[in-house]
């Protein structure tokens, strides 16, 4: 009899069909929720919110091993964890950056590493090593090279041969652990909160631990309808949408965000979002009318069908010859350059926006 689900780690039970861990028979290997996700892509219980971060971190601290912190390069700001070294009781940390294959190939790995090191310094986070990863959806030479690098670091740094994979939801932890363990046991999906508890697996001479994704309440991914995740989360390299503007313009990212730009002269706006996510450009003078008339229709996806309350963030002044990213956590970013008088970004209230020196 399997006491815990092999796919998500939840304790199995056969008393309440509507509760987590339900199985018709206690000799099942997977809970009904995992079974439906794996075979039908059907999410019966949504755990985008509800997995307590403090409890997950306590369980990680109870394991006498080394943390392999998995972070999504495309959504880096949303994946950064405040006071990470302090919250992990002095554990050694190796950073594994996933979804490299989603970024344009024109940006070099060395530039990515320099960018990430600057971000870690800003957050006062110390790591033993940084591995650039990705390509996990294809079992090709690129993915095998990344796995070899991770195995080398496990052998070099993992205390007691124990590697604990942790990070925010949707970073790609379970996919990595499956590949490292040469297994397909862990349930993989786009839905945040797929892994519900610690799952232990054996690698080649070491022990791997998959952990629940840490919830980020300031990310769009924690609030959007699960059916829209396939539209928002990129699985293929993003195609930058490059626009030159000379007059006031507005850019709507579906019904999830809106960038309003007032240029003084020629300015460049580059949008980095999933290929499936529509970006509508129009005159700023017509932006409010467009939003009110087409929200939830042409301007979709949305957080909900009612017009949500939007919060306005004003970008800091843009210096001459400077490129700035406006990052919407969980969604993507705009890169601004040129002669810009003012830029405002509108997002649903509670969603975080960051401004940074351009990554690309």
Helices and strands as residue ranges (DSSP letters): H 32-40, H 53-62, E 66-72, G 73-75, H 76-79, H 84-87, E 93-98, G 100-102, H 109-123, E 129-132, H 141-157, G 159-161, E 162-166, H 173-180, E 199-202, E 207-210, G 220-222, G 226-228, H 229-232, E 241-245, E 249-253, E 257-272, E 279-283, G 284-286, H 287-294, E 310-314, E 324-328, E 332-348, E 353-357
